[in-house]
Amino acid sequence: MAGHSHANESDFMARAIRLARKGQGYAEPNPMVGCVLVKHGRIISEGYHRRFGQAHAEVNALKQASSGGKGATAYVTLEPCSHFGKTPPCADALIEAGLSRVVVAMRDPFPEVAGRGIRRLRRAGIQVDVGLGQSEAKVLNAPYLSLLNKMRPYVILKWAQSIDGCIATHTGHSQWISGAASRRMVHRLRARMDGILVGINTALQDDPLLTARDAPTRRIATRIVLDTQLRIRLGCQLVESAKEVPLLVMTSKAALDRRAKAAALLERRGVELVPCSVGKNSISLKRALAILAKRRMTNILVEGGSAILGSFLDGGLADEAYAFVGPLLIGGTQAPKAYPGKGAARVDAGIAIKSTRISKIGPDILHHLRFV
């Protein structure tokens, strides 16, 4: 396209990716998609996929274009769809609008699209370029890709620790290692999740509610407790609120048989009990994640405790982590660490962190880690 410097191209795609991110928490289990329409080097309109089941990014951008988009270039963060799902195919809408070129950040691995959208556009005589901003687009839609390629939700770990790496004292006391600003951020995280997962020890020790407060709710997360022996208490906050906010307790078939009366009482309170295969005395995480994937859960926030965090890390099942470091030392050889697990035998066998963002949040330091 004449008069287009490469920098402009990158800027337009970066804009489309920023727009796409606005759909975070609303678009899932669909991917987040942004679209920017450009004519004579100027943006004429833009759109993004606002909510699952609603119009896609390309259609929203075309609706905003006063000239209808004829002869324009579309910058799209994901290959336009070519099938009838909840909405008609976007590839057709772009063809009908008379676009001259479409720049696509990445192909959509969804089996019903997978290159067909691009082929359809090319057959209609539209120039299609693929790959600009691809790495950013893959990070943006890592949860969508995880569900498609790994058949499991995208797993985000979260913990607060002291400078010396303790997530609680040796008595199990942990409130509050991080400050108010960090806790607000955790509520914002919870507010865009499909599930918030803890182990039974955390549920018993902390009696958490695991809901998003002080944050605009993008979706209501199901609280998930891994509880092999079905030890969850009837009077705890999770059970008391089960009729308002979904509570899923993953337990063993043996415990359900053995504690049939407790199970019946829990179900009457609105708790959903799911039998899940058990590994060495604990719920199989792979099996648990497969069950959650079947429910189209895209993002899961794992909030502990240390045994659960360690198991996710040991199993290579964590994609991202938010580690809040509070300005204090706790000490004690018995104080739980964020990653006890099996751990590495050699330094070079430790878990590689692909990227780190470090920021200051109130008195705390946040390490935002990506493992994929």
C-alpha positions in Angstrom: 0.0 0.0 0.0 1.7 3.2 -1.2 2.7 5.7 1.4 2.8 3.3 4.2 5.9 3.1 6.4 6.5 -0.1 8.3 6.3 1.8 11.6 2.7 2.8 10.8 1.8 -0.8 10.0 3.1 -1.9 13.4 1.3 1.0 15.1 -2.0 0.1 13.5 -1.6 -3.6 14.6 -0.6 -2.5 18.1 -3.7 -0.4 18.3 -5.8 -3.4 17.2 -4.2 -5.5 20.0 -4.9 -2.8 22.6 -8.6 -2.7 21.4 -8.9 -6.5 21.6 -7.7 -6.5 25.2 -10.8 -4.4 26.1 -12.8 -7.6 25.6 -10.9 -9.4 28.3 -13.2 -11.2 30.7 -16.2 -10.6 28.4 -15.3 -12.4 25.2 -14.2 -15.8 26.6 -14.4 -18.6 25.7 -14.1 -16.8 22.3 -10.7 -15.2 21.5 -10.2 -11.5 22.1 -10.0 -9.7 18.7 -9.5 -6.1 17.6 -9.8 -4.6 14.1 -8.6 -1.2 12.8 -9.6 0.0 9.3 -7.1 2.3 7.6 -7.5 4.4 4.4 -4.8 6.6 2.9 -2.7 6.1 6.0 -5.4 7.2 8.4 -7.6 5.2 10.8 -11.2 5.5 9.5 -12.8 3.2 12.1 -12.1 0.4 14.6 -13.9 -2.2 16.6 -13.4 -5.2 19.0 -15.2 -8.3 20.1 -17.1 -6.9 23.1 -18.9 -9.9 24.5 -19.3 -13.6 23.8 -22.2 -14.2 21.3 -22.1 -10.6 20.0 -20.8 -9.2 16.8 -17.1 -9.8 16.0 -14.4 -7.1 15.8 -14.5 -6.8 12.0 -18.2 -6.3 11.8 -18.1 -3.7 14.6 -15.3 -1.8 12.7 -17.2 -1.9 9.4 -20.4 -0.6 11.1 -18.4 2.5 12.3 -16.8 3.2 8.9 -18.8 6.0 7.2 -17.5 5.2 3.7 -18.3 1.5 4.4 -14.6 0.6 4.2 -14.3 0.3 0.4 -10.7 0.2 -0.7 -9.5 0.2 3.0 -7.0 -2.0 4.7 -8.1 -4.0 7.8 -5.6 -4.8 10.6 -7.0 -7.7 12.5 -5.4 -9.5 15.5 -6.8 -13.0 14.5 -7.7 -14.6 11.2 -11.3 -13.6 10.3 -13.8 -16.4 10.8 -15.2 -18.3 7.8 -18.0 -20.3 9.4 -21.4 -19.6 10.8 -21.1 -19.8 14.6 -23.1 -17.4 16.9 -22.6 -14.8 14.2 -22.2 -14.9 10.4 -18.6 -15.2 8.9 -16.5 -12.1 9.2 -14.5 -13.0 6.0 -17.8 -12.5 4.0 -18.4 -9.1 5.6 -14.9 -7.9 4.7 -15.4 -9.1 1.1 -18.8 -7.5 0.8 -17.4 -4.2 2.1 -14.9 -4.1 -0.8 -11.6 -4.0 1.2 -8.4 -4.0 -0.7 -6.1 -5.6 1.9 -6.3 -7.5 5.2 -3.3 -7.7 7.6 -3.7 -10.6 10.0 -1.6 -11.0 13.1 -2.0 -14.8 13.4 -4.0 -17.7 11.9 -6.9 -19.1 14.0 -6.2 -22.7 15.0 -9.9 -23.3 15.6 -10.6 -26.3 13.3 -13.6 -24.6 11.6 -11.4 -21.6 10.6 -7.7 -22.7 10.4 -6.7 -20.9 7.2 -10.1 -21.0 5.6 -10.8 -17.3 6.4 -7.5 -16.3 4.7 -8.1 -18.5 1.7 -11.7 -17.1 1.2 -10.4 -13.5 1.3 -7.6 -14.3 -1.2 -10.0 -16.0 -3.6 -12.1 -12.8 -3.5 -9.0 -10.9 -4.8 -8.1 -9.3 -1.4 -4.4 -9.1 -0.6 -3.8 -10.8 2.7 -0.6 -10.5 4.8 -0.1 -12.7 7.8 2.3 -12.4 10.8 2.6 -8.7 11.7 2.3 -8.6 15.5 2.0 -12.3 15.8 4.0 -12.8 19.1 1.9 -10.1 20.8 -1.4 -11.6 19.4 -0.3 -15.1 20.8 0.3 -13.6 24.2 -3.1 -11.8 24.1 -4.9 -15.0 23.2 -2.8 -17.5 25.2 -5.9 -18.6 27.2 -7.9 -19.3 24.0 -4.9 -21.2 22.5 -4.5 -23.2 25.7 -8.1 -24.4 25.6 -7.7 -25.3 21.9 -4.2 -26.8 21.8 -3.7 -28.2 25.3 -7.3 -29.0 26.1 -7.0 -27.2 29.5 -7.7 -23.8 30.9 -4.9 -21.2 31.1 -3.6 -21.4 34.6 -2.5 -18.2 36.6 -0.9 -18.7 40.0 -1.2 -16.0 42.6 0.6 -15.7 46.0 1.8 -13.1 48.4 5.2 -13.8 50.1 7.6 -12.1 52.4 11.0 -11.1 51.1 12.4 -14.4 52.5 9.9 -16.3 50.5 7.3 -17.3 53.1 3.6 -17.3 52.2 2.5 -17.7 55.9 4.1 -18.0 59.4 4.9 -21.4 60.9 1.5 -21.3 62.6 -0.3 -20.9 59.2 -1.1 -17.2 59.7 -1.0 -15.2 56.5 -3.2 -12.1 56.7 -1.9 -9.8 55.4 1.5 -10.2 53.8 0.6 -7.9 50.9 -0.9 -4.4 51.2 -4.3 -3.0 50.3 -3.3 -2.0 46.7 -2.1 -5.5 45.9 -5.3 -7.0 47.3 -7.4 -4.6 45.1 -5.4 -5.9 42.1 -6.2 -9.5 43.0 -9.9 -8.6 43.1 -9.6 -7.1 39.6 -7.9 -10.4 38.5 -10.7 -12.5 40.1 -13.3 -10.3 38.3 -12.2 -11.7 34.9 -11.7 -15.3 35.7 -13.9 -18.4 35.0 -12.6 -20.2 38.1 -10.7 -19.5 41.3 -9.1 -22.6 42.8 -7.7 -23.4 46.2 -6.8 -26.6 48.1 -8.8 -27.8 51.1 -6.2 -26.6 53.6 -6.5 -23.0 52.5 -10.3 -23.3 52.6 -10.1 -24.6 56.2 -7.4 -22.3 57.5 -8.4 -19.0 55.9 -12.1 -19.5 55.5 -11.9 -17.3 52.3 -14.9 -16.1 50.2 -12.9 -16.0 46.9 -15.2 -13.5 45.2 -14.3 -10.3 43.4 -15.0 -7.2 45.5 -13.9 -3.6 44.9 -13.7 -4.4 41.1 -16.0 -4.1 38.1 -17.1 -7.7 37.6 -16.5 -8.9 34.0 -17.6 -12.5 34.8 -18.6 -14.5 37.9 -15.9 -17.0 38.7 -16.8 -20.4 40.0 -14.9 -21.1 43.3 -13.2 -24.5 43.0 -11.9 -26.5 46.0 -9.7 -29.6 45.7 -10.8 -31.7 48.6 -9.9 -35.4 48.3 -11.5 -36.5 51.7 -14.5 -34.1 51.5 -13.5 -32.2 54.6 -15.1 -28.9 53.7 -17.1 -27.4 56.5 -20.8 -26.7 56.2 -20.6 -23.4 58.0 -17.6 -21.9 56.0 -18.1 -18.8 53.9 -17.7 -20.7 50.6 -20.6 -23.1 51.4 -22.7 -20.3 53.0 -22.5 -18.3 49.7 -22.8 -21.3 47.3 -26.4 -20.4 46.2 -25.2 -16.9 45.2 -21.8 -17.7 43.7 -21.1 -21.2 42.2 -19.0 -23.5 44.3 -17.4 -26.7 42.8 -15.8 -29.2 45.2 -13.6 -31.7 43.4 -13.4 -34.8 45.6 -12.8 -38.6 45.3 -15.5 -41.2 44.6 -14.4 -43.0 47.8 -15.1 -39.8 49.9 -18.5 -39.3 48.3 -19.5 -42.9 49.3 -18.0 -42.7 52.7 -19.5 -39.3 53.6 -22.8 -39.6 51.8 -24.7 -37.7 54.5 -22.3 -34.7 54.4 -22.4 -34.8 50.6 -26.2 -34.6 50.6 -26.1 -31.6 53.0 -23.6 -29.8 50.9 -25.6 -30.4 47.7 -28.7 -29.0 49.5 -26.7 -25.8 50.2 -26.1 -25.5 46.5 -22.5 -27.0 46.3 -21.7 -29.0 43.2 -19.7 -32.1 44.0 -17.6 -33.6 41.3 -15.8 -36.9 41.6 -12.3 -36.7 40.2 -9.6 -39.3 39.9 -7.0 -39.2 42.7 -3.2 -39.6 42.3 -1.0 -40.1 45.3 -3.5 -39.0 48.0 -4.5 -35.9 46.0 -6.8 -34.9 43.2 -5.2 -35.5 39.8 -4.6 -31.9 38.5 -4.6 -33.0 34.9 -8.0 -34.7 35.3 -9.4 -31.6 37.2 -8.2 -29.3 34.4 -9.7 -31.6 31.8 -13.1 -31.4 33.6 -12.9 -27.6 33.8 -11.9 -27.4 30.0 -15.1 -29.4 29.2 -17.0 -26.6 30.9 -15.3 -24.1 28.5 -13.4 -22.5 31.4 -10.7 -20.4 29.8 -8.8 -18.7 32.8 -8.3 -20.3 36.2 -6.7 -18.4 39.1 -4.9 -20.7 41.6 -4.7 -19.0 45.0 -3.0 -21.8 47.0 -2.0 -23.1 49.4 1.6 -24.1 49.0 1.0 -27.8 48.3 -1.4 -26.9 45.4 1.0 -24.2 44.0 3.9 -26.6 44.2 1.9 -29.3 42.4 0.9 -27.0 39.5 4.6 -25.9 39.1 6.0 -29.4 39.4 3.5 -30.7 36.8 4.3 -27.9 34.3 0.7 -26.8 34.5 1.2 -23.1 35.3 1.2 -20.5 32.5 1.6 -17.3 34.5 2.1 -16.1 38.0 1.5 -13.0 40.1 3.9 -13.0 43.0 3.4 -10.1 45.4 6.3 -9.5 47.7 5.5 -7.7 50.9 8.2 -5.6 52.7 8.8 -8.0 55.7 10.8 -11.0 56.8 8.8 -13.9 58.4 11.5 -16.6 58.9 11.1 -20.1 60.5 12.1 -23.4 58.9 8.5 -24.6 59.2 7.0 -21.5 57.5 5.4 -22.6 54.2 7.0 -21.4 50.9 5.1 -20.7 47.6 6.9 -23.5 45.8 7.7 -26.5 48.1 6.8 -29.3 45.7 9.6 -31.6 44.5 11.7 -28.7 43.2 14.8 -29.0 41.0 17.8 -31.0 41.7 20.1 -28.6 39.8 19.9 -24.9 39.3 19.7 -25.3 35.5 16.7 -27.6 35.9 14.6 -24.9 37.6 11.4 -23.6 35.9 12.4 -21.2 33.2 10.5 -17.9 33.3 9.9 -16.6 29.7 9.2 -13.0 30.8 9.0 -10.9 33.9 7.4 -7.6 34.6 8.3 -6.0 37.9 6.1 -3.2 39.3 5.7 -1.3 42.6 2.2 -1.6 44.1 1.8 0.4 47.3 4.5 -0.9 49.6 4.7 -4.2 47.7 6.8 -5.4 44.7 4.8 -7.4 42.1 6.6 -10.0 39.9 4.4 -10.8 37.0 5.9 -14.0 35.5 5.1 -15.9 32.3 6.1 -19.5 31.9 4.8 -19.9 28.3 
